[in-house]
Amino acid sequence: MTSELFYKKTVLFIGFTWPEPTSTAAGNRMLQLLYFFLEQKYRTIFASAAAETPLSLNLEAMGIEKASIQLNDASFDEFVMGLNPDIVIFDRFLTEEQFGWRVAESVPDALRILDTEDLHSLRNTRQTLFKRDIPFSIDAWLQNDTTKREIASIYRTDLSLIISSYEMQLLTDTLKIDKNLLLHLPFMLKALDEQTVKKWPSFDARKDFVCIGNGKHAPNIDAIQWLKNEIWPLIRNKLPDAELHIYGAYLPEHIQHLNNLKEGFRIMGWSENAETVLREAKVSLAPLRFGAGIKGKLTDAMRAGTPTVTTSIGAEGMHTGLNWNGQIAETAEDLARAAVSLYQNHEKWRSAQLNGITIINGLYDKRVLHQNLAGKIANLGNRLEEHRTQNFIGAMLRHQTLASTKFMSKWIEEKNRS
């Protein structure tokens, strides 16, 4: 029997979209955060102005309440005041821009947390430069308007969850953001124990390559096309009986048309269980040429005991000095050479698999990360007024004379009303 009497506190998630754990890494990240608060005995509510999809998470089955909210509408103010949450979590900076000022005015005592998922500005800058064939630079990122918006959002909130160690370093070393405003919180995963590892298929029991990526994510589309045009022909030349299976939700039509049985290049579509797909494959390929954050497809591969060949962008912020669970390369030729080597060399493949276990258990153990998050929330809750006083830049950005997002929203609200 569930009763509000058993809840310690209330947390409200505001999502730009409804979470889709089976199709996106962002959805999996959100699921992990939801589980954390449920385990902490919070009354948990998820609200979004977006429309649900067939792949949206069944929140009610988890005991999570759902709420449909509207953009640029005062009805949200009434909703959040009636709820009076202890914590409000925005699932990306765009959500904080839209609803952050309303939360700050309506429930000023609520702890405001931004889950960046990844630094969108970093991903956007890299994508823009890649399309122009210009090398990435920190200066280009700093000059991007999205960077200014995203960093402003970080300052306006009480705490930002940073998923990548590289992005954490970028914020603290380059921008000198106070570490009290940030928490490095990667994926929170169950540690790999001996019994789990014993159930993995052996080297000889596996075959073929796999590539997983959501079709709505531009880095994944580019990776699939690069595989098709340059990398896979080189691999296939050395391994004529091997196949590459491409999995992902929302794969566009032009990607589906790349399916070619003769070449062993198979477009398989969405898979409900990525772990099953990965456990059957011998090697995972993730040739990402731009992007940000950390990659769910790569931690999924580690948890399935499948070595991965990726780029420095793919592995960025994910292994913090530990040996990678496979190989990292940058050119089509080097990626193909690494893939063939792992596929054929049992000793090298097993060593890579063990590296993956070390990475998951050393950096992503949810028991440790849950303690870190719970401790940070408790600390901020005990000294929130002092914490906000020390965040002068955040207070300045929240000041009404600079609150452009607030007055733009109010203008849209009045326009809609008339």
C-alpha positions as CSV (number, residue, x, y, z in Angstrom):
1,M,0.0,0.0,0.0
2,T,1.4,3.4,-1.1
3,S,0.6,6.5,0.9
4,E,2.1,10.0,0.9
5,L,2.8,9.4,4.6
6,F,5.7,7.2,3.6
7,Y,7.3,9.8,1.4
8,K,10.2,11.8,2.8
9,K,10.1,14.6,0.3
10,T,8.8,15.4,-3.2
11,V,10.8,15.7,-6.4
12,L,9.5,17.1,-9.7
13,F,11.2,16.2,-13.0
14,I,10.5,18.6,-15.9
15,G,11.3,16.9,-19.2
16,F,11.9,18.4,-22.6
17,T,10.6,15.0,-23.8
18,W,9.2,11.9,-22.1
19,P,12.1,9.4,-21.4
20,E,12.7,6.6,-23.8
21,P,15.2,4.3,-22.1
22,T,15.1,1.6,-24.8
23,S,16.0,4.1,-27.6
24,T,18.2,6.8,-26.2
25,A,21.1,7.1,-23.7
26,A,19.4,10.2,-22.4
27,G,16.3,8.2,-21.6
28,N,18.5,5.6,-19.7
29,R,20.1,8.4,-17.8
30,M,16.7,9.7,-16.8
31,L,15.6,6.3,-15.7
32,Q,18.6,6.0,-13.5
33,L,17.8,9.3,-11.8
34,L,14.1,8.3,-11.3
35,Y,15.2,5.0,-9.7
36,F,17.5,6.9,-7.3
37,F,14.7,9.2,-6.0
38,L,12.3,6.3,-5.7
39,E,14.9,4.4,-3.7
40,Q,15.3,7.5,-1.5
41,K,11.5,7.4,-0.8
42,Y,10.7,10.6,-2.7
43,R,7.2,11.2,-4.1
44,T,8.3,11.4,-7.7
45,I,6.4,13.4,-10.5
46,F,7.5,13.6,-14.1
47,A,6.0,16.5,-16.1
48,S,6.5,17.5,-19.8
49,A,4.9,19.7,-22.4
50,A,5.8,17.1,-25.2
51,A,3.7,14.4,-26.7
52,E,4.4,10.8,-25.7
53,T,5.6,8.2,-28.1
54,P,5.1,4.4,-28.3
55,L,8.6,4.1,-26.8
56,S,7.9,6.4,-23.9
57,L,8.6,4.9,-20.5
58,N,5.7,3.5,-18.5
59,L,6.0,5.8,-15.6
60,E,2.8,4.8,-13.8
61,A,4.1,1.2,-13.6
62,M,7.1,2.4,-11.6
63,G,4.9,4.4,-9.2
64,I,5.7,7.7,-10.8
65,E,3.0,10.3,-11.3
66,K,2.7,12.1,-14.6
67,A,1.6,15.6,-15.4
68,S,1.1,17.3,-18.8
69,I,2.2,21.0,-18.6
70,Q,2.1,23.9,-21.1
71,L,4.8,26.2,-22.3
72,N,4.5,29.9,-21.7
73,D,1.4,29.5,-19.6
74,A,0.6,30.6,-16.0
75,S,-1.1,27.3,-15.4
76,F,2.3,25.9,-14.7
77,D,2.8,28.4,-11.8
78,E,-0.4,27.1,-10.2
79,F,0.6,23.5,-10.8
80,V,4.1,23.8,-9.2
81,M,2.8,25.9,-6.2
82,G,0.2,23.3,-5.5
83,L,2.8,20.5,-5.7
84,N,5.3,22.5,-3.6
85,P,8.3,20.2,-4.4
86,D,11.4,20.0,-2.4
87,I,13.5,19.4,-5.5
88,V,12.9,20.3,-9.2
89,I,15.1,18.7,-11.8
90,F,15.4,20.1,-15.4
91,D,16.4,17.5,-17.9
92,R,18.5,19.9,-20.0
93,F,19.3,23.6,-20.2
94,L,16.4,24.3,-22.7
95,T,14.0,23.1,-20.1
96,E,15.5,25.3,-17.4
97,E,15.3,28.3,-19.8
98,Q,11.5,27.6,-20.3
99,F,10.5,26.8,-16.7
100,G,13.4,27.8,-14.4
101,W,12.3,31.3,-13.7
102,R,8.7,30.1,-13.0
103,V,10.0,27.6,-10.5
104,A,12.2,30.2,-8.8
105,E,9.3,32.6,-8.4
106,S,6.6,30.1,-7.5
107,V,8.5,27.7,-5.2
108,P,11.7,29.6,-4.2
109,D,12.7,27.2,-1.5
110,A,12.9,24.2,-3.9
111,L,16.4,23.0,-4.7
112,R,16.8,23.5,-8.5
113,I,19.0,20.8,-10.3
114,L,20.0,20.8,-13.9
115,D,20.8,17.4,-15.5
116,T,22.9,18.5,-18.5
117,E,22.8,15.0,-20.0
118,D,25.7,16.3,-22.1
119,L,26.9,19.8,-22.9
120,H,24.6,20.6,-25.8
121,S,26.8,23.5,-26.8
122,L,29.9,21.3,-27.1
123,R,28.0,18.8,-29.2
124,N,26.5,21.6,-31.4
125,T,29.9,23.3,-31.9
126,R,31.6,20.1,-32.9
127,Q,28.8,19.3,-35.3
128,T,29.0,22.7,-37.0
129,L,32.7,22.6,-37.3
130,F,32.7,19.1,-38.6
131,K,30.3,20.0,-41.4
132,R,32.6,22.9,-42.4
133,D,35.7,20.6,-42.1
134,I,37.2,22.9,-39.4
135,P,39.1,21.4,-36.5
136,F,37.4,21.8,-33.1
137,S,38.8,24.4,-30.7
138,I,37.9,25.6,-27.2
139,D,37.8,29.1,-28.6
140,A,35.1,28.1,-31.1
141,W,33.1,26.6,-28.3
142,L,33.4,29.7,-26.2
143,Q,32.2,31.9,-29.1
144,N,29.1,29.8,-29.7
145,D,25.9,31.5,-28.5
146,T,24.5,28.2,-27.3
147,T,27.5,27.9,-24.9
148,K,26.6,31.2,-23.3
149,R,23.0,30.1,-22.9
150,E,24.0,26.8,-21.4
151,I,26.5,28.2,-19.0
152,A,24.0,30.8,-17.8
153,S,21.6,27.9,-17.1
154,I,24.2,26.2,-15.0
155,Y,24.8,29.4,-13.0
156,R,21.0,29.9,-12.5
157,T,20.5,26.5,-10.9
158,D,21.7,25.3,-7.5
159,L,23.4,22.2,-8.9
160,S,24.3,20.8,-12.3
161,L,24.9,17.2,-12.9
162,I,27.8,16.7,-15.3
163,I,28.0,13.3,-16.9
164,S,31.4,13.4,-18.5
165,S,34.8,13.8,-16.8
166,Y,36.0,15.8,-19.8
167,E,33.1,18.2,-19.6
168,M,33.6,18.5,-15.8
169,Q,37.2,19.5,-16.5
170,L,36.2,21.9,-19.2
171,L,33.8,23.7,-16.9
172,T,36.1,23.9,-13.9
173,D,39.5,24.5,-15.6
174,T,38.5,26.6,-18.6
175,L,35.5,28.5,-17.3
176,K,36.5,28.4,-13.6
177,I,33.0,27.5,-12.5
178,D,32.8,26.9,-8.8
179,K,32.9,23.1,-8.1
180,N,30.1,23.6,-5.5
181,L,27.7,24.2,-8.4
182,L,28.7,21.0,-10.1
183,L,28.6,17.2,-9.5
184,H,30.3,14.7,-11.8
185,L,27.6,12.1,-12.0
186,P,28.1,9.5,-14.9
187,F,25.7,6.7,-15.6
188,M,24.8,4.9,-12.4
189,L,25.1,1.2,-13.2
190,K,25.0,-2.1,-11.3
191,A,28.5,-3.5,-10.8
192,L,29.6,-6.5,-12.8
193,D,29.9,-9.5,-10.4
194,E,31.5,-12.9,-11.1
195,Q,28.2,-14.6,-11.8
196,T,27.2,-12.1,-14.4
197,V,30.5,-12.4,-16.2
198,K,30.3,-16.2,-16.2
199,K,27.1,-16.0,-18.2
200,W,28.6,-14.0,-21.1
201,P,29.0,-16.0,-24.3
202,S,32.7,-16.9,-25.0
203,F,34.9,-15.5,-27.8
204,D,34.2,-18.6,-30.0
205,A,30.4,-18.5,-29.3
206,R,30.1,-14.9,-30.8
207,K,30.2,-13.7,-34.3
208,D,29.8,-10.5,-36.4
209,F,30.0,-6.8,-35.6
210,V,27.3,-4.6,-34.2
211,C,26.7,-0.8,-34.2
212,I,23.9,0.8,-32.1
213,G,22.6,4.3,-32.5
214,N,19.4,6.3,-32.3
215,G,18.5,7.7,-35.8
216,K,17.5,11.1,-34.4
217,H,21.1,11.7,-33.2
218,A,23.2,13.3,-35.9
219,P,26.6,11.7,-34.7
220,N,25.0,8.2,-35.1
221,I,23.8,8.9,-38.7
222,D,27.3,10.2,-39.6
223,A,28.9,7.1,-38.0
224,I,26.6,4.7,-40.0
225,Q,27.4,6.4,-43.3
226,W,31.1,6.4,-42.5
227,L,30.9,2.7,-41.8
228,K,29.1,2.0,-45.0
229,N,31.3,4.1,-47.3
230,E,34.8,3.7,-45.9
231,I,35.3,1.5,-42.8
232,W,33.1,-1.6,-43.5
233,P,34.5,-2.3,-47.0
234,L,38.0,-2.5,-45.4
235,I,36.9,-4.8,-42.7
236,R,34.9,-7.0,-45.1
237,N,37.9,-7.3,-47.3
238,K,39.8,-9.0,-44.5
239,L,36.7,-10.9,-43.0
240,P,34.5,-11.8,-46.0
241,D,32.2,-14.0,-43.9
242,A,31.5,-11.4,-41.2
243,E,28.4,-9.1,-41.1
244,L,27.8,-5.8,-39.5
245,H,24.3,-5.4,-37.9
246,I,23.1,-1.8,-37.4
247,Y,20.5,-1.3,-34.6
248,G,18.6,1.8,-33.6
249,A,15.2,3.4,-33.2
250,Y,14.0,6.1,-35.6
251,L,16.5,5.2,-38.4
252,P,15.6,7.4,-41.4
253,E,14.7,6.0,-44.7
254,H,18.0,6.9,-46.4
255,I,19.8,4.8,-43.7
256,Q,17.4,1.9,-44.1
257,H,18.2,1.9,-47.8
258,L,21.8,1.1,-47.0
259,N,20.9,-2.4,-46.1
260,N,22.9,-4.8,-48.4
261,L,22.9,-8.5,-47.6
262,K,25.6,-9.2,-50.3
263,E,28.0,-6.8,-48.5
264,G,27.0,-8.1,-45.1
265,F,25.8,-4.6,-44.1
266,R,22.5,-5.2,-42.3
267,I,20.1,-2.5,-41.1
268,M,18.2,-4.3,-38.4
269,G,16.2,-1.4,-36.9
270,W,15.1,-1.0,-33.3
271,S,15.9,-3.6,-30.7
272,E,14.0,-3.7,-27.4
273,N,17.0,-5.2,-25.6
274,A,20.4,-3.8,-26.6
275,E,22.2,-6.0,-24.1
276,T,21.0,-9.2,-25.9
277,V,22.1,-7.8,-29.3
278,L,25.5,-6.9,-27.9
279,R,26.1,-10.2,-26.1
280,E,25.8,-12.0,-29.4
281,A,28.3,-9.9,-31.3
282,K,32.0,-10.2,-31.1
283,V,32.9,-6.6,-31.5
284,S,31.0,-3.3,-31.3
285,L,31.8,-0.4,-33.6
286,A,31.2,3.2,-32.7
287,P,33.1,5.5,-35.1
288,L,31.8,8.8,-33.8
289,R,33.3,11.9,-35.4
290,F,31.5,14.5,-33.3
291,G,29.3,14.6,-30.2
292,A,29.6,15.1,-26.4
293,G,28.8,13.5,-23.1
294,I,29.3,9.8,-22.6
295,K,27.9,7.1,-24.7
296,G,25.3,4.6,-23.5
297,K,26.1,2.3,-26.4
298,L,29.6,1.9,-25.0
299,T,28.8,1.2,-21.4
300,D,26.1,-1.2,-22.7
301,A,28.8,-3.0,-24.6
302,M,31.0,-3.2,-21.5
303,R,28.1,-4.6,-19.5
304,A,27.6,-7.3,-22.2
305,G,31.3,-8.2,-22.3
306,T,31.7,-6.9,-25.9
307,P,34.9,-5.0,-26.8
308,T,34.4,-1.7,-28.7
309,V,36.4,0.1,-31.4
310,T,35.7,3.8,-31.3
311,T,37.2,7.2,-31.7
312,S,38.6,9.6,-29.1
313,I,35.3,11.5,-29.3
314,G,33.5,8.2,-28.5
315,A,35.6,7.3,-25.5
316,E,35.9,10.9,-24.2
317,G,35.2,11.4,-20.6
318,M,34.4,7.7,-20.1
319,H,37.4,5.9,-18.8
320,T,39.5,8.5,-16.8
321,G,42.9,7.0,-17.4
322,L,41.9,3.4,-17.3
323,N,42.6,1.2,-20.3
324,W,39.8,1.2,-22.9
325,N,37.7,-2.0,-23.5
326,G,39.0,-2.3,-27.0
327,Q,40.8,0.2,-29.2
328,I,40.6,3.9,-30.0
329,A,41.5,5.1,-33.5
330,E,40.7,8.1,-35.7
331,T,41.0,7.2,-39.4
332,A,38.9,4.7,-41.4
333,E,42.0,2.6,-42.0
334,D,43.0,2.5,-38.4
335,L,39.5,1.8,-37.2
336,A,39.2,-1.1,-39.6
337,R,42.6,-2.5,-38.7
338,A,41.7,-2.4,-35.0
339,A,38.3,-4.0,-35.6
340,V,39.9,-6.9,-37.5
341,S,42.6,-7.4,-34.9
342,L,40.1,-7.6,-32.1
343,Y,37.9,-9.9,-34.1
344,Q,40.7,-12.4,-34.8
345,N,42.8,-12.2,-31.6
346,H,41.3,-14.1,-28.7
347,E,43.9,-12.9,-26.2
348,K,43.5,-9.2,-27.2
349,W,39.7,-9.5,-27.2
350,R,39.7,-11.1,-23.7
351,S,42.0,-8.3,-22.3
352,A,39.7,-5.7,-23.7
353,Q,36.7,-7.4,-22.1
354,L,38.4,-7.3,-18.7
355,N,39.2,-3.6,-19.2
356,G,35.5,-3.0,-19.6
357,I,34.8,-4.8,-16.3
358,T,37.3,-2.5,-14.6
359,I,35.8,0.6,-16.1
360,I,32.2,-0.3,-15.1
361,N,33.1,-1.3,-11.5
362,G,35.6,1.5,-11.0
363,L,33.7,4.5,-12.4
364,Y,30.0,3.6,-12.8
365,D,29.1,1.7,-9.6
366,K,25.7,3.0,-8.7
367,R,26.2,2.3,-5.0
368,V,29.0,4.8,-4.8
369,L,27.4,7.3,-7.1
370,H,24.1,7.2,-5.2
371,Q,26.0,8.0,-2.0
372,N,27.6,11.0,-3.8
373,L,24.4,12.3,-5.1
374,A,22.5,11.8,-1.8
375,G,25.3,13.5,0.1
376,K,25.4,16.5,-2.2
377,I,21.6,17.0,-2.0
378,A,21.6,16.8,1.8
379,N,24.5,19.2,2.0
380,L,22.8,21.8,-0.2
381,G,19.5,21.4,1.5
382,N,21.1,22.3,4.9
383,R,22.8,25.4,3.5
384,L,20.8,26.5,0.5
385,E,20.5,30.2,1.4
386,E,24.3,30.4,2.0
387,H,24.9,28.4,-1.2
388,R,22.8,30.9,-3.3
389,T,24.4,33.9,-1.6
390,Q,27.9,32.7,-2.7
391,N,26.7,32.2,-6.3
392,F,26.7,35.9,-7.2
393,I,26.8,35.2,-11.0
394,G,23.7,33.1,-10.7
395,A,21.9,35.8,-8.7
396,M,22.9,38.4,-11.3
397,L,21.6,36.2,-14.1
398,R,18.3,35.7,-12.3
399,H,17.9,39.4,-11.7
400,Q,14.8,40.7,-13.5
401,T,16.7,43.2,-15.6
402,L,18.6,40.4,-17.3
403,A,15.7,37.8,-17.3
404,S,15.1,37.8,-21.0
405,T,13.7,34.3,-21.1
406,K,11.1,35.3,-18.5
407,F,9.8,38.3,-20.3
408,M,9.9,36.6,-23.7
409,S,7.8,33.8,-22.2
410,K,5.3,36.3,-20.7
411,W,5.1,38.1,-24.1
412,I,4.2,34.8,-25.8
413,E,1.7,34.1,-23.0
414,E,-0.1,37.4,-23.5
415,K,0.0,37.0,-27.3
416,N,-1.6,33.5,-27.0
417,R,-4.2,34.8,-24.6
418,S,-5.2,37.6,-27.0
